Amino acid sequence: MTNLQIAIDGPAGSGKSTAARQVAKELGYIYVDTGALYRAVALVALRQKIDCSDENLLARLAQTLDVDIRPQSDGNPAYFIKGEEVTDKLRSPEVNNIVSQVAKIPAVRTAVTQKLQAIGNLGGIVMDGRDIGTVVLPTAEVKVFLTADLATRVARRQQELLERGFDLPSDVVKEEVLKRDHEDSKRMLAPLKPASDAYILDTTKLTPEQVVQTIVDLVRQKQQQQLSS
């Protein structure tokens, strides 16, 4: 089978991370959570008490930060910074609150995008994020943009946080999701939007298994097209 680039985009709570992990596992591809690299920059910025308005310091941090991505037996990658596993810390409420501010800085996005494109050039990659199909992997053979209604996305986000040990009320999670939506869609550089050739998939009433199967079917179709051409 041809090793393709698969780009899965969508807003918070749309189910893209869950889908991307399972699609990669189903296909035997490498899964890369692109948001984790921005979250790593945000985490270290918090630890070093770097102000989110200090674009120069954040840019230098993004350019020099070395994040070690190690595939695990369950198919999920683990993330390490200087030998410390930070996988769960990357999803903390504190990081959630500033990651969009960090990610909208042009020099930060450039540094992270270059790292991601180097990985993507290997092929056999599933990446999820907010600008994968439009900026990071614009020539990806399969592009999918996931959506879901607000109530569903809030419930999913709340459950995800709970599973990571953060028990937050739904109104707080809703505020966070709306804030991320606004910041991601309104930023000047690489705003959240579907690629013109992306397959739009509303996941509101779909099970995770149905979402994964839909994406895998799209990949199989593209592989067959390439083999027959």
C-alpha positions as a Markdown table, in Angstrom:
| # | Residue | x | y | z |
|---|---|---|---|---|
| 1 | Met | 0.0 | 0.0 | 0.0 |
| 2 | Thr | 1.1 | 3.5 | -0.7 |
| 3 | Asn | 2.2 | 5.5 | 2.3 |
| 4 | Leu | 0.2 | 8.7 | 2.3 |
| 5 | Gln | 0.1 | 11.9 | 4.2 |
| 6 | Ile | -3.2 | 12.2 | 6.1 |
| 7 | Ala | -4.3 | 15.6 | 7.5 |
| 8 | Ile | -7.0 | 15.8 | 10.1 |
| 9 | Asp | -8.1 | 19.2 | 11.3 |
| 10 | Gly | -10.9 | 20.6 | 13.4 |
| 11 | Pro | -11.8 | 22.6 | 16.5 |
| 12 | Ala | -11.4 | 21.5 | 20.1 |
| 13 | Gly | -13.7 | 18.6 | 21.0 |
| 14 | Ser | -14.4 | 17.6 | 17.4 |
| 15 | Gly | -12.8 | 14.2 | 18.0 |
| 16 | Lys | -9.7 | 14.7 | 15.7 |
| 17 | Ser | -7.1 | 13.4 | 18.2 |
| 18 | Thr | -9.0 | 10.3 | 19.0 |
| 19 | Ala | -9.7 | 9.7 | 15.3 |
| 20 | Ala | -6.1 | 10.4 | 14.2 |
| 21 | Arg | -4.7 | 8.0 | 16.7 |
| 22 | Gln | -7.0 | 5.1 | 15.7 |
| 23 | Val | -6.6 | 5.8 | 12.0 |
| 24 | Ala | -2.8 | 5.6 | 12.4 |
| 25 | Lys | -3.1 | 2.4 | 14.3 |
| 26 | Glu | -5.5 | 0.9 | 11.7 |
| 27 | Leu | -3.2 | 1.7 | 8.9 |
| 28 | Gly | 0.1 | 1.1 | 10.6 |
| 29 | Tyr | 1.1 | 4.7 | 10.2 |
| 30 | Ile | 2.8 | 7.1 | 12.5 |
| 31 | Tyr | 0.6 | 9.4 | 14.5 |
| 32 | Val | 1.8 | 13.0 | 15.2 |
| 33 | Asp | -0.2 | 15.3 | 17.5 |
| 34 | Thr | 0.9 | 18.6 | 16.1 |
| 35 | Gly | -0.7 | 20.6 | 18.8 |
| 36 | Ala | 1.6 | 18.9 | 21.3 |
| 37 | Leu | 4.6 | 20.8 | 19.9 |
| 38 | Tyr | 2.8 | 24.2 | 20.5 |
| 39 | Arg | 1.8 | 22.9 | 23.9 |
| 40 | Ala | 5.4 | 22.0 | 24.7 |
| 41 | Val | 6.4 | 25.6 | 23.9 |
| 42 | Ala | 3.6 | 26.9 | 26.1 |
| 43 | Leu | 4.5 | 24.6 | 29.0 |
| 44 | Val | 8.1 | 25.6 | 29.0 |
| 45 | Ala | 7.1 | 29.3 | 28.7 |
| 46 | Leu | 5.0 | 28.8 | 31.8 |
| 47 | Arg | 7.8 | 27.2 | 33.7 |
| 48 | Gln | 10.3 | 29.9 | 32.7 |
| 49 | Lys | 7.7 | 32.6 | 33.4 |
| 50 | Ile | 7.9 | 34.0 | 29.9 |
| 51 | Asp | 5.2 | 36.5 | 29.2 |
| 52 | Cys | 2.9 | 35.5 | 26.3 |
| 53 | Ser | 3.4 | 38.9 | 24.8 |
| 54 | Asp | 7.1 | 38.5 | 24.5 |
| 55 | Glu | 7.2 | 37.2 | 21.0 |
| 56 | Asn | 11.0 | 37.3 | 20.6 |
| 57 | Leu | 11.6 | 35.0 | 23.7 |
| 58 | Leu | 8.8 | 32.7 | 22.6 |
| 59 | Ala | 10.2 | 32.5 | 19.1 |
| 60 | Arg | 13.7 | 31.6 | 20.4 |
| 61 | Leu | 12.1 | 29.0 | 22.7 |
| 62 | Ala | 10.2 | 27.4 | 19.8 |
| 63 | Gln | 13.3 | 27.3 | 17.6 |
| 64 | Thr | 15.6 | 25.7 | 20.2 |
| 65 | Leu | 13.1 | 23.5 | 22.1 |
| 66 | Asp | 13.8 | 19.8 | 21.5 |
| 67 | Val | 10.7 | 17.6 | 22.0 |
| 68 | Asp | 11.4 | 13.9 | 21.9 |
| 69 | Ile | 8.4 | 12.0 | 20.5 |
| 70 | Arg | 8.4 | 8.3 | 21.5 |
| 71 | Pro | 5.8 | 5.9 | 20.0 |
| 72 | Gln | 4.2 | 3.7 | 22.7 |
| 73 | Ser | 2.8 | 0.1 | 22.4 |
| 74 | Asp | -0.8 | 1.4 | 22.5 |
| 75 | Gly | -0.2 | 3.6 | 19.5 |
| 76 | Asn | -0.2 | 6.9 | 21.4 |
| 77 | Pro | 3.0 | 9.0 | 21.4 |
| 78 | Ala | 4.7 | 10.1 | 24.6 |
| 79 | Tyr | 6.4 | 13.5 | 24.8 |
| 80 | Phe | 9.6 | 14.2 | 26.6 |
| 81 | Ile | 11.5 | 17.4 | 27.3 |
| 82 | Lys | 15.0 | 17.0 | 28.6 |
| 83 | Gly | 14.2 | 13.4 | 29.6 |
| 84 | Glu | 11.0 | 14.3 | 31.5 |
| 85 | Glu | 7.8 | 12.9 | 30.2 |
| 86 | Val | 5.3 | 15.7 | 29.9 |
| 87 | Thr | 2.5 | 14.0 | 28.0 |
| 88 | Asp | -0.2 | 14.7 | 30.5 |
| 89 | Lys | 1.2 | 18.1 | 31.5 |
| 90 | Leu | 0.7 | 19.3 | 27.9 |
| 91 | Arg | -3.1 | 19.0 | 28.4 |
| 92 | Ser | -3.3 | 20.9 | 31.7 |
| 93 | Pro | -5.8 | 23.8 | 32.0 |
| 94 | Glu | -2.9 | 26.2 | 32.5 |
| 95 | Val | -1.4 | 25.2 | 29.1 |
| 96 | Asn | -4.9 | 25.2 | 27.5 |
| 97 | Asn | -5.3 | 28.9 | 28.6 |
| 98 | Ile | -2.3 | 30.2 | 26.8 |
| 99 | Val | -1.5 | 27.8 | 23.9 |
| 100 | Ser | -3.6 | 29.7 | 21.3 |
| 101 | Gln | -1.7 | 32.9 | 22.3 |
| 102 | Val | 1.6 | 31.1 | 21.8 |
| 103 | Ala | 0.5 | 29.4 | 18.6 |
| 104 | Lys | -0.6 | 32.7 | 16.9 |
| 105 | Ile | 2.9 | 34.1 | 17.0 |
| 106 | Pro | 4.3 | 34.0 | 13.4 |
| 107 | Ala | 7.9 | 33.0 | 14.3 |
| 108 | Val | 6.6 | 30.2 | 16.7 |
| 109 | Arg | 4.4 | 28.8 | 13.9 |
| 110 | Thr | 7.2 | 28.9 | 11.4 |
| 111 | Ala | 9.5 | 27.0 | 13.7 |
| 112 | Val | 6.9 | 24.4 | 14.6 |
| 113 | Thr | 5.7 | 24.0 | 11.0 |
| 114 | Gln | 9.2 | 23.4 | 9.7 |
| 115 | Lys | 9.7 | 20.6 | 12.3 |
| 116 | Leu | 6.3 | 19.1 | 11.4 |
| 117 | Gln | 7.0 | 19.2 | 7.6 |
| 118 | Ala | 10.3 | 17.4 | 8.1 |
| 119 | Ile | 8.3 | 14.6 | 9.8 |
| 120 | Gly | 5.5 | 14.7 | 7.2 |
| 121 | Asn | 7.9 | 14.3 | 4.3 |
| 122 | Leu | 8.6 | 10.7 | 5.5 |
| 123 | Gly | 5.1 | 9.7 | 4.5 |
| 124 | Gly | 2.9 | 7.1 | 6.3 |
| 125 | Ile | 1.9 | 9.9 | 8.6 |
| 126 | Val | -1.4 | 10.9 | 10.3 |
| 127 | Met | -1.3 | 14.5 | 11.7 |
| 128 | Asp | -4.0 | 16.3 | 13.5 |
| 129 | Gly | -4.3 | 19.9 | 14.3 |
| 130 | Arg | -5.9 | 23.2 | 13.1 |
| 131 | Asp | -3.9 | 24.0 | 10.0 |
| 132 | Ile | -2.5 | 20.7 | 8.8 |
| 133 | Gly | -4.4 | 20.6 | 5.5 |
| 134 | Thr | -4.0 | 24.3 | 4.8 |
| 135 | Val | -0.4 | 25.0 | 5.9 |
| 136 | Val | 1.6 | 22.2 | 7.3 |
| 137 | Leu | 0.8 | 19.5 | 4.8 |
| 138 | Pro | -0.9 | 21.4 | 1.9 |
| 139 | Thr | -0.3 | 18.5 | -0.5 |
| 140 | Ala | -1.5 | 15.8 | 1.8 |
| 141 | Glu | -3.3 | 13.1 | -0.2 |
| 142 | Val | -6.2 | 12.8 | 2.3 |
| 143 | Lys | -7.5 | 15.9 | 4.1 |
| 144 | Val | -10.4 | 15.6 | 6.6 |
| 145 | Phe | -12.0 | 18.5 | 8.6 |
| 146 | Leu | -14.0 | 17.3 | 11.6 |
| 147 | Thr | -16.8 | 19.3 | 13.1 |
| 148 | Ala | -19.4 | 18.8 | 15.9 |
| 149 | Asp | -22.0 | 20.9 | 17.7 |
| 150 | Leu | -20.9 | 23.0 | 20.7 |
| 151 | Ala | -22.6 | 20.9 | 23.3 |
| 152 | Thr | -21.0 | 17.7 | 22.0 |
| 153 | Arg | -17.6 | 19.3 | 21.9 |
| 154 | Val | -17.8 | 20.7 | 25.4 |
| 155 | Ala | -18.9 | 17.3 | 26.8 |
| 156 | Arg | -16.0 | 15.6 | 25.0 |
| 157 | Arg | -13.5 | 18.1 | 26.2 |
| 158 | Gln | -14.8 | 17.8 | 29.7 |
| 159 | Gln | -14.4 | 14.1 | 29.6 |
| 160 | Glu | -10.9 | 14.3 | 28.2 |
| 161 | Leu | -9.9 | 16.6 | 31.0 |
| 162 | Leu | -11.5 | 14.4 | 33.6 |
| 163 | Glu | -9.5 | 11.4 | 32.3 |
| 164 | Arg | -6.4 | 13.4 | 32.7 |
| 165 | Gly | -7.2 | 14.3 | 36.3 |
| 166 | Phe | -8.7 | 17.7 | 35.8 |
| 167 | Asp | -12.3 | 17.9 | 37.0 |
| 168 | Leu | -13.8 | 21.1 | 35.7 |
| 169 | Pro | -17.4 | 22.2 | 35.5 |
| 170 | Ser | -19.1 | 22.3 | 32.1 |
| 171 | Asp | -19.4 | 26.1 | 32.1 |
| 172 | Val | -15.7 | 26.6 | 32.6 |
| 173 | Val | -15.0 | 24.1 | 29.8 |
| 174 | Lys | -17.5 | 25.8 | 27.5 |
| 175 | Glu | -15.8 | 29.1 | 28.1 |
| 176 | Glu | -12.4 | 27.5 | 27.2 |
| 177 | Val | -13.8 | 25.9 | 24.0 |
| 178 | Leu | -15.4 | 29.1 | 22.9 |
| 179 | Lys | -12.2 | 31.1 | 23.6 |
| 180 | Arg | -10.1 | 28.6 | 21.6 |
| 181 | Asp | -12.6 | 28.7 | 18.7 |
| 182 | His | -12.4 | 32.5 | 18.6 |
| 183 | Glu | -8.6 | 32.7 | 18.9 |
| 184 | Asp | -8.0 | 29.9 | 16.4 |
| 185 | Ser | -10.4 | 31.1 | 13.7 |
| 186 | Lys | -9.6 | 34.8 | 14.0 |
| 187 | Arg | -5.8 | 34.7 | 14.1 |
| 188 | Met | -4.2 | 36.4 | 11.1 |
| 189 | Leu | -1.7 | 33.6 | 10.4 |
| 190 | Ala | -3.0 | 30.1 | 9.5 |
| 191 | Pro | -6.5 | 30.5 | 10.9 |
| 192 | Leu | -8.7 | 27.4 | 11.6 |
| 193 | Lys | -10.6 | 26.6 | 8.5 |
| 194 | Pro | -11.1 | 23.6 | 6.2 |
| 195 | Ala | -8.8 | 23.2 | 3.2 |
| 196 | Ser | -10.6 | 23.7 | -0.1 |
| 197 | Asp | -10.2 | 20.0 | -0.9 |
| 198 | Ala | -10.9 | 18.7 | 2.6 |
| 199 | Tyr | -13.7 | 16.2 | 3.3 |
| 200 | Ile | -16.0 | 17.7 | 5.9 |
| 201 | Leu | -17.2 | 15.3 | 8.5 |
| 202 | Asp | -19.7 | 16.2 | 11.2 |
| 203 | Thr | -19.0 | 13.9 | 14.1 |
| 204 | Thr | -21.9 | 15.0 | 16.4 |
| 205 | Lys | -24.0 | 11.8 | 16.0 |
| 206 | Leu | -21.2 | 9.5 | 15.1 |
| 207 | Thr | -19.3 | 7.0 | 17.3 |
| 208 | Pro | -15.5 | 7.2 | 17.3 |
| 209 | Glu | -15.5 | 3.9 | 15.4 |
| 210 | Gln | -17.7 | 5.3 | 12.7 |
| 211 | Val | -15.5 | 8.4 | 12.3 |
| 212 | Val | -12.4 | 6.2 | 12.1 |
| 213 | Gln | -14.0 | 3.9 | 9.5 |
| 214 | Thr | -15.0 | 6.8 | 7.4 |
| 215 | Ile | -11.5 | 8.2 | 7.3 |
| 216 | Val | -9.9 | 4.8 | 6.7 |
| 217 | Asp | -12.3 | 4.3 | 3.8 |
| 218 | Leu | -11.2 | 7.6 | 2.3 |
| 219 | Val | -7.5 | 6.5 | 2.6 |
| 220 | Arg | -8.2 | 3.1 | 1.0 |
| 221 | Gln | -10.0 | 4.8 | -1.9 |
| 222 | Lys | -7.0 | 7.1 | -2.4 |
| 223 | Gln | -4.6 | 4.2 | -2.2 |
| 224 | Gln | -6.5 | 2.3 | -4.8 |
| 225 | Gln | -6.6 | 5.3 | -7.1 |
| 226 | Gln | -2.9 | 5.7 | -6.9 |
| 227 | Leu | -2.3 | 2.0 | -7.6 |
| 228 | Ser | -4.5 | 2.0 | -10.6 |
| 229 | Ser | -3.2 | 5.2 | -12.1 |
